[in-house]
Amino acid sequence: MLVRKLFSFLFLLICLHAQSQYKIELIDSNTFKLGEGVVLSKTSFRGLSVVDDQTIWVSGSKGTFARSLDGGKSFEFKQLNGYEKSDFRDIEAFDDKRAIMMSSGTPAYILKTIDGGQTWKEVYKNLDTAYFLDAMDFWDEKRGILVGDPIKGHFVLLQTKDAGKTWQELDTNLTPKAMEGEAVFAASGTSLRCFGNYGNVAFVTGGKYSRVTGADLSRKYIHWKSFQTNINQGAASQGAFSFANNNSAKVIVGGDYKIDTLVFHNSCVKYLPPSISGETFDKNMDDVKGYRSCVEAINLKSFVACGTSGVDIYQNKIWKNISNQSFNVVRKAKKGNAVFLAGGKGRIGRLIY
C-alpha cells in the first residue's frame, strides 16, 4: 500500500512538472506591420490558421487579416477595402499564398486569395439577414464545408468541392434539424470539424440546448445523429463552443461567455476513438477554469483551451490553468508543432511547450 501511494505521488509530481512547462508568449506588437486603416486596439481576432511552423494567418473584425511567414516573429496586417464592417471569424489557409475567409453577420461573405492576400475574390455573398455563418473546415484542399445558424428549423450547410471557388447550399432535406433556441457559436471557427479523407463531419451547438450533431456525407443516404452534451446550457450565452480530438479522447469546451470566470460544466470529455454518433460525454471532475471558446489537440496526450478569462492545458485527465490572458482562438500547425493564439485588441500569442 505504501509503495502504491508513493508511486501515485511521484506520478502526480511528474504530471504537474510536465504541465508547468507550458506558457504563453505574447508576440511583440512592435514587430507588426500595419496597413492603412488597421487599428489593432479595436480589432478582435477569431479566425486563425497555422499552416506550418512558419506560416500563420489570422482574420477578424473590421475586415482585417494578417499573415506571418517567419514563425510569428512579425505579422503584416491589412484591412480589406469595401469590407471594413465585416467580421471574418474563420480562415482556412493551405500555404503562404492560398487562404479562404468567412464572415459572420450581414452580408455573409466568403473570400478567397491565391496570392498571399494581395487580392481577394468574393466567391460567396448573401444579403439575407437570416444568414449567420459560424465555422468552416476542410477535409482536403478541394473539399470543405461550412455551418450557419438554423433557418426555418434547419442548420445551414454550404459545401465546396473545387477548393472554395464555388459554394453550394445543401438542401434542407440533407441538413439536420435544430431544436428551438439552439444555434452554433461563431467564436473561434472550431465549432465544426471534418474527419478522415472525406465525409465525416460534426458540429457543436449551444443556447437552450447543447448538442453534438454529425453525419457521413460520403454515404448515399445521409443520416444525421445528435446527442446532448453535459456542457452548461439553457441560455443564449451558454453551451458548447468548440471541440477537438486526438487518438485517445475528444474534448468539448464552452460555458457562459457572459460570466466567463464561472467554473461550472465548461468542459466534457470522451475517452474513445473519434466518432460522430451514439456518444456519451462525461462531465469532467476537474473543469477548465472558466468559459472557453476554443480547444485544440496539441499531441496524443494534451489539449489546450482558451477563452476571455484564460488558457488551460488538459493532460493526464487534469486541467491546469497556465495564463489569465484573454484569447478567442488557439490552433496548432497542420504540418509542424507550432501553436498560436489570437484574441481581442489585436492580441497574438505563442504557446511555448
C-alpha positions as CSV (number, residue, x, y, z in Angstrom):
1,M,0.0,0.0,0.0
2,L,2.8,2.4,0.9
3,V,4.6,1.6,-2.4
4,R,1.4,2.3,-4.3
5,K,0.8,5.6,-2.6
6,L,4.4,6.6,-3.2
7,F,4.2,5.7,-6.9
8,S,0.9,7.7,-7.2
9,F,2.6,10.7,-5.6
10,L,5.6,10.6,-7.8
11,F,3.4,10.2,-10.9
12,L,1.4,13.3,-9.9
13,L,4.6,15.3,-9.4
14,I,5.8,14.2,-12.9
15,C,2.4,15.3,-14.4
16,L,2.4,18.7,-12.6
17,H,6.0,19.3,-13.7
18,A,5.2,18.5,-17.3
19,Q,2.3,20.9,-17.2
20,S,4.3,23.6,-15.6
21,Q,6.5,23.8,-18.8
22,Y,3.6,25.3,-20.7
23,K,3.4,29.1,-21.0
24,I,2.1,31.8,-23.3
25,E,4.4,34.3,-25.0
26,L,2.8,37.4,-26.4
27,I,4.0,38.5,-29.9
28,D,5.6,41.9,-29.6
29,S,3.3,44.3,-31.4
30,N,6.4,46.4,-32.4
31,T,7.1,43.7,-34.9
32,F,3.7,44.2,-36.6
33,K,3.4,46.0,-39.9
34,L,0.1,47.8,-40.0
35,G,-1.6,48.6,-43.2
36,E,-3.8,51.7,-43.8
37,G,-6.9,51.7,-41.7
38,V,-5.7,49.0,-39.3
39,V,-6.3,49.8,-35.6
40,L,-5.2,46.8,-33.5
41,S,-6.7,48.1,-30.3
42,K,-10.2,48.0,-31.9
43,T,-9.7,44.7,-33.8
44,S,-10.8,41.3,-32.5
45,F,-9.4,38.1,-34.0
46,R,-11.3,34.9,-34.0
47,G,-10.0,33.3,-37.2
48,L,-6.7,31.5,-37.1
49,S,-5.0,29.0,-39.4
50,V,-1.4,27.7,-38.8
51,V,-0.2,26.1,-41.9
52,D,3.2,25.1,-40.6
53,D,5.8,26.3,-38.1
54,Q,6.5,29.4,-40.3
55,T,3.2,30.3,-41.9
56,I,0.3,31.7,-39.8
57,W,-2.8,33.5,-40.9
58,V,-5.3,35.4,-38.7
59,S,-8.6,37.2,-39.5
60,G,-11.1,39.3,-37.6
61,S,-13.3,42.3,-37.2
62,K,-13.3,45.5,-39.4
63,G,-12.2,43.5,-42.4
64,T,-8.7,42.9,-41.0
65,F,-6.4,39.9,-41.7
66,A,-2.7,39.3,-41.2
67,R,0.0,36.8,-42.3
68,S,3.3,35.8,-40.9
69,L,6.0,34.0,-42.9
70,D,8.7,33.8,-40.2
71,G,7.1,31.7,-37.5
72,G,5.3,34.7,-35.8
73,K,8.3,36.9,-35.4
74,S,6.4,39.5,-37.4
75,F,2.9,39.9,-38.9
76,E,1.7,42.1,-41.8
77,F,-1.8,43.4,-41.2
78,K,-4.2,44.6,-43.9
79,Q,-7.8,46.0,-43.9
80,L,-9.8,45.0,-47.0
81,N,-11.3,47.9,-48.9
82,G,-15.1,47.5,-49.0
83,Y,-15.2,45.1,-46.1
84,E,-14.4,47.4,-43.3
85,K,-17.7,46.4,-41.5
86,S,-17.2,42.7,-42.0
87,D,-16.1,40.4,-39.2
88,F,-14.1,37.5,-40.6
89,R,-14.5,34.9,-37.8
90,D,-12.9,32.0,-39.6
91,I,-10.0,31.5,-42.0
92,E,-8.6,28.4,-43.6
93,A,-5.1,28.6,-45.2
94,F,-3.4,26.0,-47.3
95,D,0.0,27.6,-47.8
96,D,1.6,31.0,-47.8
97,K,-0.4,32.0,-50.9
98,R,-3.9,30.4,-50.6
99,A,-6.5,31.1,-48.0
100,I,-10.3,31.3,-47.6
101,M,-12.0,33.7,-45.1
102,M,-15.6,33.6,-43.9
103,S,-17.5,36.5,-42.4
104,S,-20.2,36.3,-39.7
105,G,-23.1,38.8,-40.0
106,T,-24.8,40.6,-42.8
107,P,-23.8,40.4,-45.6
108,A,-22.4,36.9,-45.4
109,Y,-19.2,36.7,-47.3
110,I,-16.7,34.0,-48.3
111,L,-13.5,35.4,-49.9
112,K,-10.5,33.6,-51.4
113,T,-6.9,34.6,-52.1
114,I,-4.3,32.8,-54.2
115,D,-1.6,35.5,-54.0
116,G,-0.9,35.8,-50.3
117,G,-3.7,38.3,-49.6
118,Q,-2.7,40.9,-52.2
119,T,-6.1,40.4,-53.8
120,W,-9.2,38.6,-52.6
121,K,-12.0,37.2,-54.8
122,E,-15.6,37.2,-53.5
123,V,-16.7,33.6,-54.0
124,Y,-20.0,33.8,-52.0
125,K,-22.3,36.6,-50.9
126,N,-25.7,36.5,-49.2
127,L,-27.6,39.7,-48.3
128,D,-30.4,37.8,-46.4
129,T,-30.2,38.9,-42.8
130,A,-31.3,35.5,-41.7
131,Y,-27.9,34.1,-42.7
132,F,-25.2,34.0,-40.0
133,L,-22.2,31.8,-40.8
134,D,-20.4,30.3,-37.9
135,A,-17.5,28.0,-38.8
136,M,-15.8,26.1,-41.7
137,D,-13.4,23.2,-42.1
138,F,-11.9,21.2,-44.9
139,W,-11.2,17.5,-45.5
140,D,-8.5,18.4,-48.0
141,E,-7.5,21.3,-50.3
142,K,-10.6,20.9,-52.5
143,R,-13.4,19.7,-50.3
144,G,-14.8,21.7,-47.4
145,I,-18.0,22.5,-45.5
146,L,-19.4,25.5,-43.6
147,V,-22.2,25.6,-41.0
148,G,-24.5,28.5,-40.2
149,D,-27.3,29.2,-37.7
150,P,-30.6,27.5,-38.4
151,I,-33.2,29.0,-40.8
152,K,-36.7,27.6,-40.8
153,G,-35.7,24.9,-38.3
154,H,-32.7,23.6,-40.2
155,F,-29.0,24.3,-39.9
156,V,-27.5,26.0,-42.9
157,L,-24.7,24.0,-44.6
158,L,-22.5,25.2,-47.5
159,Q,-20.2,22.8,-49.3
160,T,-17.3,23.3,-51.8
161,K,-15.6,20.6,-53.9
162,D,-13.4,22.9,-56.0
163,A,-11.1,24.5,-53.4
164,G,-13.5,27.2,-52.5
165,K,-14.1,28.6,-55.9
166,T,-17.9,27.9,-55.6
167,W,-20.1,27.0,-52.7
168,Q,-23.4,25.1,-52.8
169,E,-26.0,25.2,-50.1
170,L,-27.2,21.7,-49.1
171,D,-30.9,21.2,-49.5
172,T,-32.9,21.2,-46.2
173,N,-33.7,17.5,-46.9
174,L,-30.0,16.8,-46.3
175,T,-29.4,19.1,-43.4
176,P,-30.1,18.4,-39.7
177,K,-33.0,19.9,-37.8
178,A,-32.4,22.4,-35.0
179,M,-34.1,22.4,-31.6
180,E,-35.9,25.5,-30.6
181,G,-33.4,28.0,-29.2
182,E,-30.4,26.1,-30.5
183,A,-27.6,27.7,-32.5
184,V,-23.9,27.4,-33.4
185,F,-21.4,29.8,-31.9
186,A,-19.0,31.8,-34.2
187,A,-16.4,32.2,-31.6
188,S,-13.3,30.5,-33.0
189,G,-14.1,28.6,-36.2
190,T,-13.8,25.3,-34.3
191,S,-17.4,24.6,-33.6
192,L,-17.3,22.4,-36.7
193,R,-14.7,19.8,-37.6
194,C,-14.1,17.5,-40.6
195,F,-12.7,14.0,-40.0
196,G,-11.0,11.5,-42.3
197,N,-10.4,11.7,-46.0
198,Y,-14.0,12.9,-46.9
199,G,-17.5,12.8,-45.5
200,N,-17.3,12.7,-41.7
201,V,-18.3,16.0,-40.1
202,A,-19.7,17.2,-36.8
203,F,-20.5,20.4,-35.1
204,V,-21.4,21.5,-31.6
205,T,-24.2,23.8,-30.5
206,G,-25.4,25.9,-27.6
207,G,-28.2,28.1,-26.4
208,K,-31.3,26.5,-24.9
209,Y,-29.8,23.1,-25.9
210,S,-26.2,22.0,-26.4
211,R,-25.6,19.0,-28.7
212,V,-23.1,17.4,-31.0
213,T,-24.5,16.6,-34.4
214,G,-22.7,14.7,-37.1
215,A,-23.0,12.6,-40.3
216,D,-21.1,10.9,-43.0
217,L,-21.7,13.0,-46.2
218,S,-20.0,10.4,-48.4
219,R,-22.9,8.0,-47.9
220,K,-25.7,7.7,-50.5
221,Y,-28.3,8.3,-47.7
222,I,-27.2,10.9,-45.2
223,H,-28.4,10.3,-41.7
224,W,-27.6,13.0,-39.1
225,K,-27.2,11.9,-35.5
226,S,-27.3,14.2,-32.5
227,F,-26.8,13.8,-28.7
228,Q,-26.9,16.1,-25.7
229,T,-23.7,17.3,-24.2
230,N,-23.0,17.9,-20.5
231,I,-21.9,21.5,-21.0
232,N,-23.7,24.3,-19.2
233,Q,-26.7,25.2,-21.3
234,G,-30.2,26.8,-21.2
235,A,-29.5,30.4,-22.0
236,A,-28.5,32.1,-25.3
237,S,-25.0,32.8,-23.9
238,Q,-24.4,29.2,-22.8
239,G,-23.4,25.9,-24.5
240,A,-20.6,24.2,-26.4
241,F,-18.4,26.5,-28.3
242,S,-15.6,24.2,-29.6
243,F,-14.4,20.6,-29.7
244,A,-11.2,18.8,-30.7
245,N,-10.0,15.2,-30.7
246,N,-6.8,13.1,-30.8
247,N,-6.5,9.3,-30.9
248,S,-7.3,8.9,-27.2
249,A,-10.0,11.5,-26.4
250,K,-12.5,14.0,-27.7
251,V,-12.9,17.2,-25.6
252,I,-15.7,19.8,-25.8
253,V,-15.4,23.2,-24.1
254,G,-17.7,26.2,-23.7
255,G,-19.7,27.6,-20.8
256,D,-21.3,31.0,-20.4
257,Y,-19.5,33.9,-22.3
258,K,-21.4,36.5,-20.2
259,I,-19.9,35.0,-17.0
260,D,-16.5,34.0,-18.3
261,T,-15.0,33.2,-14.9
262,L,-17.7,30.8,-13.8
263,V,-16.4,27.2,-13.3
264,F,-19.4,25.1,-13.9
265,H,-19.7,22.4,-16.6
266,N,-17.5,24.2,-19.1
267,S,-15.9,21.0,-20.5
268,C,-16.6,17.4,-21.1
269,V,-14.6,14.5,-22.5
270,K,-14.9,11.1,-24.1
271,Y,-12.1,8.6,-23.9
272,L,-12.7,6.7,-27.1
273,P,-11.5,6.9,-30.7
274,P,-13.2,9.7,-32.7
275,S,-16.8,9.1,-33.7
276,I,-19.8,11.1,-34.5
277,S,-22.7,9.0,-33.3
278,G,-24.1,7.4,-30.2
279,E,-21.7,9.1,-27.9
280,T,-22.0,9.9,-24.2
281,F,-19.6,12.5,-22.8
282,D,-18.6,12.6,-19.2
283,K,-18.6,15.8,-17.1
284,N,-15.0,16.5,-16.1
285,M,-14.5,16.2,-12.3
286,D,-11.7,18.7,-13.0
287,D,-13.0,21.5,-15.1
288,V,-11.5,24.3,-17.1
289,K,-11.2,27.5,-15.1
290,G,-13.9,29.5,-16.8
291,Y,-15.7,29.9,-20.2
292,R,-13.6,28.6,-23.1
293,S,-14.3,29.4,-26.7
294,C,-11.7,27.1,-28.3
295,V,-9.9,23.8,-27.7
296,E,-7.2,22.2,-29.8
297,A,-5.3,19.0,-29.6
298,I,-1.5,19.6,-29.1
299,N,-0.5,16.0,-29.4
300,L,-1.7,12.5,-28.5
301,K,-1.8,13.3,-24.8
302,S,-2.6,17.0,-24.4
303,F,-5.2,19.7,-25.3
304,V,-5.1,23.5,-24.9
305,A,-8.2,25.6,-24.3
306,C,-8.6,29.3,-24.4
307,G,-11.2,32.0,-23.6
308,T,-11.6,35.5,-22.5
309,S,-10.7,34.6,-18.9
310,G,-7.6,32.5,-19.5
311,V,-5.8,29.5,-21.0
312,D,-5.7,25.9,-19.8
313,I,-3.8,22.7,-20.6
314,Y,-5.5,19.3,-20.4
315,Q,-3.1,16.5,-19.6
316,N,-3.5,13.2,-17.7
317,K,-7.2,14.0,-17.1
318,I,-6.3,17.2,-15.3
319,W,-6.9,20.8,-16.4
320,K,-4.1,23.2,-15.5
321,N,-4.5,27.0,-15.8
322,I,-1.4,28.4,-17.3
323,S,-2.4,32.0,-18.0
324,N,-5.2,34.5,-17.3
325,Q,-4.6,36.3,-20.6
326,S,-7.6,36.7,-22.9
327,F,-7.7,34.8,-26.2
328,N,-10.5,33.7,-28.6
329,V,-8.9,31.0,-30.6
330,V,-5.9,28.6,-30.5
331,R,-4.7,26.4,-33.4
332,K,-1.8,24.0,-33.9
333,A,0.2,23.8,-37.1
334,K,-1.2,21.4,-39.7
335,K,2.4,20.4,-40.5
336,G,4.6,21.0,-37.5
337,N,4.4,21.7,-33.8
338,A,3.8,25.4,-33.5
339,V,0.7,26.5,-31.5
340,F,-0.6,30.1,-31.8
341,L,-3.4,32.0,-30.1
342,A,-5.3,35.2,-31.1
343,G,-7.9,37.4,-29.4
344,G,-9.2,40.9,-28.8
345,K,-7.4,44.2,-29.3
346,G,-5.1,42.6,-31.9
347,R,-3.5,40.2,-29.4
348,I,-1.5,37.3,-30.8
349,G,0.4,34.8,-28.7
350,R,2.5,31.6,-29.0
351,L,2.3,28.6,-26.8
352,I,5.7,27.6,-25.5
353,Y,6.0,23.9,-24.7
